[in-house]
Amino acid sequence: MVESRAVRIALRIATALAVSFLYMPLVILAIYAFNPSRLLVWPPTGFTLGWFGEAAANPAVIRAVINSLLAGALATSIALVLGTLAAYAVQRYRFFGRESISFLLVLPIALPGVVTGIALRTTFTTFGVDFGLMTIVIGHATFCVVIVYNNVIARLRRLPRSPEEASADLGADAATTFRRITLPGMRTALLSGGLLAFALSFDEVIVTIFTAGPGTQTIPMWIYQAIGRPTELPVVNVVALVLVLLSVIPVWLAQRIAGGEAASLSR
C-alpha cells in the first residue's frame, strides 16, 4: 500500500497528539514534583529534590507504601495459586458448566469497582470480619485472579498435551506431571501474570476504600485524602510520581517477558 506524503504527515501528527493527550498530565505531574513552590504555579519557579526527602520522612507515607507492597504481594500470591489451578482445571478437563465457570472467573474484572467494593464490604460486615489489611488483600485478589487466569489459560492453550500424555503413560501421577511437565511450560505466563496483578493491586483505590479498616491506608488512599490539603500538594506530587514508576515497572517487565517468549516461539 502506497501512502502519500500528506497521509504520512497526518498520521504522524495524529500519533503525536494521541501520545500527548495520554502522557501530558504525567509530564506536568513530574515537573511539579521538582518545583520548589508549594503552590501549583506555572511556569515552575526552580528545581528542588527537597519534596522527595519530605515524602521519605513522612511516617504516613512510609506506612502506606508498606501496606501497598504487602497487599500487592499477598493478593498476587493468592491469585497465582487460585488463577493457575482454575485455568488448569478449565483447560485440561471437560465437565458440566465448564464454559459458565470460565465466564464467571473473568467477570470480576468487568464489574465496576464500586460494585465489587460494596459487595465485599457487605459480605465482611455480615460475617463480622474486622476490616484491615487482610480485607484489602481479599478485595484485591478478586480481580488479580482474573489477570493470572487469563495469562495461564492462554499459555495452556498453546502448550501441546503430548508431553503430559507421555508422562502419564510412563506411570507418573497427575501431580508429578503437573509439577515436572506443565508447570515449567507456564513459568513466563505466571511471571508476567503475577507482575501485572501486582501492578493492578498496587494502584487500586476504589475497592481499597470499601475494604480498608480505620487507620489502614495504601498509597492511592493516602494520595486521595492528602490531595485536599494544599500544604501537602508537593508531597502528593512526589508520591504520585513514585506510584507511577512503581506501577510502570511491573507492566514493562511483563511486556518484555511476553515479547521475548513470543520471539523465541516464532524462531
C-alpha positions as protocol buffer text, in pm:
chain_id: "A"
residue {
  index: 1
  type: MET
  ca { x: 0 y: 0 z: 0 }
}
residue {
  index: 2
  type: VAL
  ca { x: 147 y: 332 z: -114 }
}
residue {
  index: 3
  type: GLU
  ca { x: 74 y: 630 z: 108 }
}
residue {
  index: 4
  type: SER
  ca { x: 110 y: 987 z: 1 }
}
residue {
  index: 5
  type: ARG
  ca { x: 339 y: 1225 z: 188 }
}
residue {
  index: 6
  type: ALA
  ca { x: 38 y: 1415 z: 320 }
}
residue {
  index: 7
  type: VAL
  ca { x: -113 y: 1097 z: 466 }
}
residue {
  index: 8
  type: ARG
  ca { x: 214 y: 1007 z: 639 }
}
residue {
  index: 9
  type: ILE
  ca { x: 241 y: 1355 z: 790 }
}
residue {
  index: 10
  type: ALA
  ca { x: -120 y: 1344 z: 904 }
}
residue {
  index: 11
  type: LEU
  ca { x: -68 y: 1005 z: 1071 }
}
residue {
  index: 12
  type: ARG
  ca { x: 243 y: 1129 z: 1250 }
}
residue {
  index: 13
  type: ILE
  ca { x: 60 y: 1436 z: 1376 }
}
residue {
  index: 14
  type: ALA
  ca { x: -233 y: 1222 z: 1494 }
}
residue {
  index: 15
  type: THR
  ca { x: 5 y: 987 z: 1672 }
}
residue {
  index: 16
  type: ALA
  ca { x: 186 y: 1278 z: 1839 }
}
residue {
  index: 17
  type: LEU
  ca { x: -146 y: 1427 z: 1951 }
}
residue {
  index: 18
  type: ALA
  ca { x: -263 y: 1092 z: 2091 }
}
residue {
  index: 19
  type: VAL
  ca { x: 61 y: 1039 z: 2286 }
}
residue {
  index: 20
  type: SER
  ca { x: 50 y: 1398 z: 2413 }
}
residue {
  index: 21
  type: PHE
  ca { x: -312 y: 1356 z: 2521 }
}
residue {
  index: 22
  type: LEU
  ca { x: -226 y: 1040 z: 2715 }
}
residue {
  index: 23
  type: TYR
  ca { x: 100 y: 1145 z: 2878 }
}
residue {
  index: 24
  type: MET
  ca { x: 99 y: 1525 z: 2909 }
}
residue {
  index: 25
  type: PRO
  ca { x: -68 y: 1509 z: 3255 }
}
residue {
  index: 26
  type: LEU
  ca { x: 206 y: 1273 z: 3375 }
}
residue {
  index: 27
  type: VAL
  ca { x: 476 y: 1506 z: 3241 }
}
residue {
  index: 28
  type: ILE
  ca { x: 319 y: 1801 z: 3423 }
}
residue {
  index: 29
  type: LEU
  ca { x: 294 y: 1592 z: 3741 }
}
residue {
  index: 30
  type: ALA
  ca { x: 665 y: 1507 z: 3714 }
}
residue {
  index: 31
  type: ILE
  ca { x: 756 y: 1874 z: 3665 }
}
residue {
  index: 32
  type: TYR
  ca { x: 562 y: 1982 z: 3973 }
}
residue {
  index: 33
  type: ALA
  ca { x: 733 y: 1710 z: 4181 }
}
residue {
  index: 34
  type: PHE
  ca { x: 1059 y: 1909 z: 4138 }
}
residue {
  index: 35
  type: ASN
  ca { x: 903 y: 2256 z: 4178 }
}
residue {
  index: 36
  type: PRO
  ca { x: 1024 y: 2435 z: 4495 }
}
residue {
  index: 37
  type: SER
  ca { x: 692 y: 2618 z: 4540 }
}
residue {
  index: 38
  type: ARG
  ca { x: 415 y: 2465 z: 4748 }
}
residue {
  index: 39
  type: LEU
  ca { x: 164 y: 2617 z: 4508 }
}
residue {
  index: 40
  type: LEU
  ca { x: 79 y: 2491 z: 4160 }
}
residue {
  index: 41
  type: VAL
  ca { x: 230 y: 2784 z: 3972 }
}
residue {
  index: 42
  type: TRP
  ca { x: 327 y: 2779 z: 3607 }
}
residue {
  index: 43
  type: PRO
  ca { x: 597 y: 2801 z: 3496 }
}
residue {
  index: 44
  type: PRO
  ca { x: 786 y: 2636 z: 3784 }
}
residue {
  index: 45
  type: THR
  ca { x: 997 y: 2872 z: 3992 }
}
residue {
  index: 46
  type: GLY
  ca { x: 1303 y: 2646 z: 4007 }
}
residue {
  index: 47
  type: PHE
  ca { x: 1424 y: 2295 z: 4078 }
}
residue {
  index: 48
  type: THR
  ca { x: 1445 y: 2102 z: 4405 }
}
residue {
  index: 49
  type: LEU
  ca { x: 1467 y: 1749 z: 4541 }
}
residue {
  index: 50
  type: GLY
  ca { x: 1351 y: 1861 z: 4882 }
}
residue {
  index: 51
  type: TRP
  ca { x: 999 y: 1723 z: 4847 }
}
residue {
  index: 52
  type: PHE
  ca { x: 1140 y: 1373 z: 4794 }
}
residue {
  index: 53
  type: GLY
  ca { x: 1315 y: 1397 z: 5129 }
}
residue {
  index: 54
  type: GLU
  ca { x: 999 y: 1526 z: 5293 }
}
residue {
  index: 55
  type: ALA
  ca { x: 799 y: 1238 z: 5148 }
}
residue {
  index: 56
  type: ALA
  ca { x: 1059 y: 985 z: 5265 }
}
residue {
  index: 57
  type: ALA
  ca { x: 1045 y: 1133 z: 5617 }
}
residue {
  index: 58
  type: ASN
  ca { x: 664 y: 1124 z: 5635 }
}
residue {
  index: 59
  type: PRO
  ca { x: 557 y: 829 z: 5858 }
}
residue {
  index: 60
  type: ALA
  ca { x: 211 y: 813 z: 5697 }
}
residue {
  index: 61
  type: VAL
  ca { x: 366 y: 778 z: 5351 }
}
residue {
  index: 62
  type: ILE
  ca { x: 605 y: 505 z: 5468 }
}
residue {
  index: 63
  type: ARG
  ca { x: 321 y: 309 z: 5629 }
}
residue {
  index: 64
  type: ALA
  ca { x: 110 y: 348 z: 5315 }
}
residue {
  index: 65
  type: VAL
  ca { x: 396 y: 222 z: 5095 }
}
residue {
  index: 66
  type: ILE
  ca { x: 449 y: -81 z: 5319 }
}
residue {
  index: 67
  type: ASN
  ca { x: 75 y: -158 z: 5320 }
}
residue {
  index: 68
  type: SER
  ca { x: 58 y: -128 z: 4941 }
}
residue {
  index: 69
  type: LEU
  ca { x: 356 y: -361 z: 4896 }
}
residue {
  index: 70
  type: LEU
  ca { x: 215 y: -616 z: 5141 }
}
residue {
  index: 71
  type: ALA
  ca { x: -133 y: -602 z: 4991 }
}
residue {
  index: 72
  type: GLY
  ca { x: 4 y: -636 z: 4638 }
}
residue {
  index: 73
  type: ALA
  ca { x: 235 y: -925 z: 4727 }
}
residue {
  index: 74
  type: LEU
  ca { x: -29 y: -1119 z: 4921 }
}
residue {
  index: 75
  type: ALA
  ca { x: -306 y: -1060 z: 4666 }
}
residue {
  index: 76
  type: THR
  ca { x: -72 y: -1166 z: 4386 }
}
residue {
  index: 77
  type: SER
  ca { x: 28 y: -1482 z: 4575 }
}
residue {
  index: 78
  type: ILE
  ca { x: -338 y: -1578 z: 4623 }
}
residue {
  index: 79
  type: ALA
  ca { x: -411 y: -1501 z: 4258 }
}
residue {
  index: 80
  type: LEU
  ca { x: -119 y: -1711 z: 4136 }
}
residue {
  index: 81
  type: VAL
  ca { x: -243 y: -2017 z: 4325 }
}
residue {
  index: 82
  type: LEU
  ca { x: -616 y: -1983 z: 4253 }
}
residue {
  index: 83
  type: GLY
  ca { x: -579 y: -1850 z: 3898 }
}
residue {
  index: 84
  type: THR
  ca { x: -334 y: -2122 z: 3796 }
}
residue {
  index: 85
  type: LEU
  ca { x: -540 y: -2408 z: 3939 }
}
residue {
  index: 86
  type: ALA
  ca { x: -862 y: -2272 z: 3790 }
}
residue {
  index: 87
  type: ALA
  ca { x: -703 y: -2226 z: 3447 }
}
residue {
  index: 88
  type: TYR
  ca { x: -558 y: -2577 z: 3456 }
}
residue {
  index: 89
  type: ALA
  ca { x: -893 y: -2730 z: 3553 }
}
residue {
  index: 90
  type: VAL
  ca { x: -1089 y: -2539 z: 3288 }
}
residue {
  index: 91
  type: GLN
  ca { x: -839 y: -2601 z: 3007 }
}
residue {
  index: 92
  type: ARG
  ca { x: -735 y: -2959 z: 3076 }
}
residue {
  index: 93
  type: TYR
  ca { x: -1060 y: -3119 z: 3192 }
}
residue {
  index: 94
  type: ARG
  ca { x: -1409 y: -3148 z: 3045 }
}
residue {
  index: 95
  type: PHE
  ca { x: -1703 y: -3116 z: 3285 }
}
residue {
  index: 96
  type: PHE
  ca { x: -2057 y: -2979 z: 3300 }
}
residue {
  index: 97
  type: GLY
  ca { x: -2070 y: -2599 z: 3324 }
}
residue {
  index: 98
  type: ARG
  ca { x: -1709 y: -2554 z: 3215 }
}
residue {
  index: 99
  type: GLU
  ca { x: -1778 y: -2254 z: 2992 }
}
residue {
  index: 100
  type: SER
  ca { x: -2001 y: -2092 z: 3254 }
}
residue {
  index: 101
  type: ILE
  ca { x: -1728 y: -2125 z: 3516 }
}
residue {
  index: 102
  type: SER
  ca { x: -1477 y: -1973 z: 3276 }
}
residue {
  index: 103
  type: PHE
  ca { x: -1712 y: -1677 z: 3224 }
}
residue {
  index: 104
  type: LEU
  ca { x: -1763 y: -1633 z: 3599 }
}
residue {
  index: 105
  type: LEU
  ca { x: -1388 y: -1636 z: 3656 }
}
residue {
  index: 106
  type: VAL
  ca { x: -1325 y: -1342 z: 3421 }
}
residue {
  index: 107
  type: LEU
  ca { x: -1639 y: -1147 z: 3516 }
}
residue {
  index: 108
  type: PRO
  ca { x: -1494 y: -963 z: 3822 }
}
residue {
  index: 109
  type: ILE
  ca { x: -1256 y: -761 z: 3604 }
}
residue {
  index: 110
  type: ALA
  ca { x: -1555 y: -624 z: 3410 }
}
residue {
  index: 111
  type: LEU
  ca { x: -1761 y: -528 z: 3716 }
}
residue {
  index: 112
  type: PRO
  ca { x: -1741 y: -164 z: 3832 }
}
residue {
  index: 113
  type: GLY
  ca { x: -1503 y: -130 z: 4122 }
}
residue {
  index: 114
  type: VAL
  ca { x: -1768 y: 40 z: 4334 }
}
residue {
  index: 115
  type: VAL
  ca { x: -1998 y: -262 z: 4292 }
}
residue {
  index: 116
  type: THR
  ca { x: -1722 y: -503 z: 4392 }
}
residue {
  index: 117
  type: GLY
  ca { x: -1631 y: -282 z: 4687 }
}
residue {
  index: 118
  type: ILE
  ca { x: -1988 y: -258 z: 4816 }
}
residue {
  index: 119
  type: ALA
  ca { x: -2041 y: -634 z: 4775 }
}
residue {
  index: 120
  type: LEU
  ca { x: -1722 y: -715 z: 4964 }
}
residue {
  index: 121
  type: ARG
  ca { x: -1795 y: -467 z: 5242 }
}
residue {
  index: 122
  type: THR
  ca { x: -2146 y: -606 z: 5285 }
}
residue {
  index: 123
  type: THR
  ca { x: -2010 y: -961 z: 5298 }
}
residue {
  index: 124
  type: PHE
  ca { x: -1742 y: -875 z: 5553 }
}
residue {
  index: 125
  type: THR
  ca { x: -1992 y: -692 z: 5771 }
}
residue {
  index: 126
  type: THR
  ca { x: -2242 y: -978 z: 5751 }
}
residue {
  index: 127
  type: PHE
  ca { x: -1986 y: -1231 z: 5874 }
}
residue {
  index: 128
  type: GLY
  ca { x: -1833 y: -999 z: 6133 }
}
residue {
  index: 129
  type: VAL
  ca { x: -1492 y: -974 z: 5967 }
}
residue {
  index: 130
  type: ASP
  ca { x: -1274 y: -693 z: 6103 }
}
residue {
  index: 131
  type: PHE
  ca { x: -1161 y: -451 z: 5834 }
}
residue {
  index: 132
  type: GLY
  ca { x: -789 y: -414 z: 5786 }
}
residue {
  index: 133
  type: LEU
  ca { x: -503 y: -518 z: 5562 }
}
residue {
  index: 134
  type: MET
  ca { x: -635 y: -870 z: 5505 }
}
residue {
  index: 135
  type: THR
  ca { x: -974 y: -745 z: 5383 }
}
residue {
  index: 136
  type: ILE
  ca { x: -785 y: -526 z: 5136 }
}
residue {
  index: 137
  type: VAL
  ca { x: -587 y: -831 z: 5023 }
}
residue {
  index: 138
  type: ILE
  ca { x: -904 y: -1035 z: 4971 }
}
residue {
  index: 139
  type: GLY
  ca { x: -1062 y: -750 z: 4777 }
}
residue {
  index: 140
  type: HIS
  ca { x: -760 y: -711 z: 4551 }
}
residue {
  index: 141
  type: ALA
  ca { x: -734 y: -1086 z: 4496 }
}
residue {
  index: 142
  type: THR
  ca { x: -1082 y: -1091 z: 4340 }
}
residue {
  index: 143
  type: PHE
  ca { x: -956 y: -911 z: 4030 }
}
residue {
  index: 144
  type: CYS
  ca { x: -592 y: -1024 z: 4042 }
}
residue {
  index: 145
  type: VAL
  ca { x: -713 y: -1383 z: 3995 }
}
residue {
  index: 146
  type: VAL
  ca { x: -859 y: -1280 z: 3660 }
}
residue {
  index: 147
  type: ILE
  ca { x: -523 y: -1147 z: 3536 }
}
residue {
  index: 148
  type: VAL
  ca { x: -339 y: -1467 z: 3628 }
}
residue {
  index: 149
  type: TYR
  ca { x: -621 y: -1687 z: 3496 }
}
residue {
  index: 150
  type: ASN
  ca { x: -620 y: -1518 z: 3155 }
}
residue {
  index: 151
  type: ASN
  ca { x: -241 y: -1541 z: 3124 }
}
residue {
  index: 152
  type: VAL
  ca { x: -221 y: -1905 z: 3229 }
}
residue {
  index: 153
  type: ILE
  ca { x: -515 y: -2032 z: 3024 }
}
residue {
  index: 154
  type: ALA
  ca { x: -376 y: -1859 z: 2715 }
}
residue {
  index: 155
  type: ARG
  ca { x: -47 y: -2040 z: 2770 }
}
residue {
  index: 156
  type: LEU
  ca { x: -212 y: -2376 z: 2832 }
}
residue {
  index: 157
  type: ARG
  ca { x: -398 y: -2347 z: 2502 }
}
residue {
  index: 158
  type: ARG
  ca { x: -61 y: -2320 z: 2326 }
}
residue {
  index: 159
  type: LEU
  ca { x: 115 y: -2598 z: 2515 }
}
residue {
  index: 160
  type: PRO
  ca { x: 97 y: -2938 z: 2344 }
}
residue {
  index: 161
  type: ARG
  ca { x: -61 y: -3212 z: 2552 }
}
residue {
  index: 162
  type: SER
  ca { x: 161 y: -3488 z: 2417 }
}
residue {
  index: 163
  type: PRO
  ca { x: 434 y: -3447 z: 2686 }
}
residue {
  index: 164
  type: GLU
  ca { x: 169 y: -3470 z: 2958 }
}
residue {
  index: 165
  type: GLU
  ca { x: 18 y: -3779 z: 2796 }
}
residue {
  index: 166
  type: ALA
  ca { x: 362 y: -3939 z: 2763 }
}
residue {
  index: 167
  type: SER
  ca { x: 429 y: -3868 z: 3131 }
}
residue {
  index: 168
  type: ALA
  ca { x: 102 y: -4036 z: 3227 }
}
residue {
  index: 169
  type: ASP
  ca { x: 182 y: -4335 z: 3005 }
}
residue {
  index: 170
  type: LEU
  ca { x: 513 y: -4375 z: 3187 }
}
residue {
  index: 171
  type: GLY
  ca { x: 333 y: -4405 z: 3518 }
}
residue {
  index: 172
  type: ALA
  ca { x: 357 y: -4052 z: 3658 }
}
residue {
  index: 173
  type: ASP
  ca { x: 56 y: -3933 z: 3857 }
}
residue {
  index: 174
  type: ALA
  ca { x: -127 y: -3608 z: 3782 }
}
residue {
  index: 175
  type: ALA
  ca { x: 59 y: -3408 z: 4048 }
}
residue {
  index: 176
  type: THR
  ca { x: 401 y: -3518 z: 3921 }
}
residue {
  index: 177
  type: THR
  ca { x: 307 y: -3448 z: 3562 }
}
residue {
  index: 178
  type: PHE
  ca { x: 185 y: -3101 z: 3655 }
}
residue {
  index: 179
  type: ARG
  ca { x: 497 y: -3023 z: 3858 }
}
residue {
  index: 180
  type: ARG
  ca { x: 756 y: -3155 z: 3612 }
}
residue {
  index: 181
  type: ILE
  ca { x: 591 y: -3108 z: 3272 }
}
residue {
  index: 182
  type: THR
  ca { x: 314 y: -2848 z: 3278 }
}
residue {
  index: 183
  type: LEU
  ca { x: 442 y: -2600 z: 3535 }
}
residue {
  index: 184
  type: PRO
  ca { x: 780 y: -2535 z: 3368 }
}
residue {
  index: 185
  type: GLY
  ca { x: 595 y: -2452 z: 3047 }
}
residue {
  index: 186
  type: MET
  ca { x: 387 y: -2192 z: 3229 }
}
residue {
  index: 187
  type: ARG
  ca { x: 670 y: -2012 z: 3409 }
}
residue {
  index: 188
  type: THR
  ca { x: 680 y: -1700 z: 3193 }
}
residue {
  index: 189
  type: ALA
  ca { x: 300 y: -1678 z: 3190 }
}
residue {
  index: 190
  type: LEU
  ca { x: 297 y: -1699 z: 3569 }
}
residue {
  index: 191
  type: LEU
  ca { x: 570 y: -1437 z: 3599 }
}
residue {
  index: 192
  type: SER
  ca { x: 407 y: -1190 z: 3361 }
}
residue {
  index: 193
  type: GLY
  ca { x: 63 y: -1252 z: 3510 }
}
residue {
  index: 194
  type: GLY
  ca { x: 198 y: -1202 z: 3861 }
}
residue {
  index: 195
  type: LEU
  ca { x: 368 y: -877 z: 3765 }
}
residue {
  index: 196
  type: LEU
  ca { x: 53 y: -741 z: 3603 }
}
residue {
  index: 197
  type: ALA
  ca { x: -158 y: -849 z: 3901 }
}
residue {
  index: 198
  type: PHE
  ca { x: 81 y: -677 z: 4140 }
}
residue {
  index: 199
  type: ALA
  ca { x: 73 y: -355 z: 3936 }
}
residue {
  index: 200
  type: LEU
  ca { x: -307 y: -362 z: 3932 }
}
residue {
  index: 201
  type: SER
  ca { x: -324 y: -419 z: 4307 }
}
residue {
  index: 202
  type: PHE
  ca { x: -62 y: -159 z: 4391 }
}
residue {
  index: 203
  type: ASP
  ca { x: -257 y: 135 z: 4248 }
}
residue {
  index: 204
  type: GLU
  ca { x: -613 y: 16 z: 4319 }
}
residue {
  index: 205
  type: VAL
  ca { x: -818 y: 273 z: 4509 }
}
residue {
  index: 206
  type: ILE
  ca { x: -1193 y: 211 z: 4471 }
}
residue {
  index: 207
  type: VAL
  ca { x: -1209 y: -142 z: 4613 }
}
residue {
  index: 208
  type: THR
  ca { x: -950 y: -42 z: 4875 }
}
residue {
  index: 209
  type: ILE
  ca { x: -1168 y: 241 z: 5008 }
}
residue {
  index: 210
  type: PHE
  ca { x: -1453 y: -3 z: 5073 }
}
residue {
  index: 211
  type: THR
  ca { x: -1240 y: -279 z: 5226 }
}
residue {
  index: 212
  type: ALA
  ca { x: -983 y: -87 z: 5432 }
}
residue {
  index: 213
  type: GLY
  ca { x: -1020 y: -57 z: 5806 }
}
residue {
  index: 214
  type: PRO
  ca { x: -965 y: 251 z: 6025 }
}
residue {
  index: 215
  type: GLY
  ca { x: -603 y: 354 z: 6017 }
}
residue {
  index: 216
  type: THR
  ca { x: -516 y: 126 z: 5726 }
}
residue {
  index: 217
  type: GLN
  ca { x: -402 y: 322 z: 5423 }
}
residue {
  index: 218
  type: THR
  ca { x: -238 y: 232 z: 5096 }
}
residue {
  index: 219
  type: ILE
  ca { x: -56 y: 477 z: 4873 }
}
residue {
  index: 220
  type: PRO
  ca { x: -359 y: 555 z: 4650 }
}
residue {
  index: 221
  type: MET
  ca { x: -574 y: 611 z: 4960 }
}
residue {
  index: 222
  type: TRP
  ca { x: -315 y: 844 z: 5112 }
}
residue {
  index: 223
  type: ILE
  ca { x: -299 y: 1044 z: 4789 }
}
residue {
  index: 224
  type: TYR
  ca { x: -680 y: 1061 z: 4769 }
}
residue {
  index: 225
  type: GLN
  ca { x: -705 y: 1200 z: 5122 }
}
residue {
  index: 226
  type: ALA
  ca { x: -398 y: 1425 z: 5115 }
}
residue {
  index: 227
  type: ILE
  ca { x: -475 y: 1596 z: 4784 }
}
residue {
  index: 228
  type: GLY
  ca { x: -743 y: 1802 z: 4958 }
}
residue {
  index: 229
  type: ARG
  ca { x: -482 y: 1961 z: 5188 }
}
residue {
  index: 230
  type: PRO
  ca { x: -300 y: 2240 z: 4998 }
}
residue {
  index: 231
  type: THR
  ca { x: 14 y: 2217 z: 5214 }
}
residue {
  index: 232
  type: GLU
  ca { x: 53 y: 1851 z: 5117 }
}
residue {
  index: 233
  type: LEU
  ca { x: 38 y: 1907 z: 4740 }
}
residue {
  index: 234
  type: PRO
  ca { x: 416 y: 1895 z: 4675 }
}
residue {
  index: 235
  type: VAL
  ca { x: 449 y: 1568 z: 4867 }
}
residue {
  index: 236
  type: VAL
  ca { x: 141 y: 1433 z: 4688 }
}
residue {
  index: 237
  type: ASN
  ca { x: 306 y: 1509 z: 4355 }
}
residue {
  index: 238
  type: VAL
  ca { x: 621 y: 1322 z: 4461 }
}
residue {
  index: 239
  type: VAL
  ca { x: 431 y: 1021 z: 4594 }
}
residue {
  index: 240
  type: ALA
  ca { x: 214 y: 1011 z: 4281 }
}
residue {
  index: 241
  type: LEU
  ca { x: 525 y: 1019 z: 4061 }
}
residue {
  index: 242
  type: VAL
  ca { x: 678 y: 730 z: 4256 }
}
residue {
  index: 243
  type: LEU
  ca { x: 348 y: 542 z: 4230 }
}
residue {
  index: 244
  type: VAL
  ca { x: 353 y: 585 z: 3853 }
}
residue {
  index: 245
  type: LEU
  ca { x: 708 y: 450 z: 3834 }
}
residue {
  index: 246
  type: LEU
  ca { x: 632 y: 154 z: 4061 }
}
residue {
  index: 247
  type: SER
  ca { x: 326 y: 72 z: 3851 }
}
residue {
  index: 248
  type: VAL
  ca { x: 504 y: 105 z: 3517 }
}
residue {
  index: 249
  type: ILE
  ca { x: 800 y: -119 z: 3603 }
}
residue {
  index: 250
  type: PRO
  ca { x: 597 y: -443 z: 3650 }
}
residue {
  index: 251
  type: VAL
  ca { x: 398 y: -374 z: 3333 }
}
residue {
  index: 252
  type: TRP
  ca { x: 719 y: -309 z: 3137 }
}
residue {
  index: 253
  type: LEU
  ca { x: 877 y: -627 z: 3271 }
}
residue {
  index: 254
  type: ALA
  ca { x: 566 y: -831 z: 3188 }
}
residue {
  index: 255
  type: GLN
  ca { x: 567 y: -692 z: 2834 }
}
residue {
  index: 256
  type: ARG
  ca { x: 935 y: -773 z: 2792 }
}
residue {
  index: 257
  type: ILE
  ca { x: 883 y: -1127 z: 2918 }
}
residue {
  index: 258
  type: ALA
  ca { x: 584 y: -1185 z: 2688 }
}
residue {
  index: 259
  type: GLY
  ca { x: 764 y: -1027 z: 2393 }
}
residue {
  index: 260
  type: GLY
  ca { x: 1079 y: -1230 z: 2448 }
}
residue {
  index: 261
  type: GLU
  ca { x: 882 y: -1551 z: 2468 }
}
residue {
  index: 262
  type: ALA
  ca { x: 684 y: -1470 z: 2153 }
}
residue {
  index: 263
  type: ALA
  ca { x: 1010 y: -1407 z: 1969 }
}
residue {
  index: 264
  type: SER
  ca { x: 1158 y: -1738 z: 2086 }
}
residue {
  index: 265
  type: LEU
  ca { x: 845 y: -1927 z: 1980 }
}
residue {
  index: 266
  type: SER
  ca { x: 850 y: -1769 z: 1634 }
}
residue {
  index: 267
  type: ARG
  ca { x: 1204 y: -1891 z: 1563 }
}
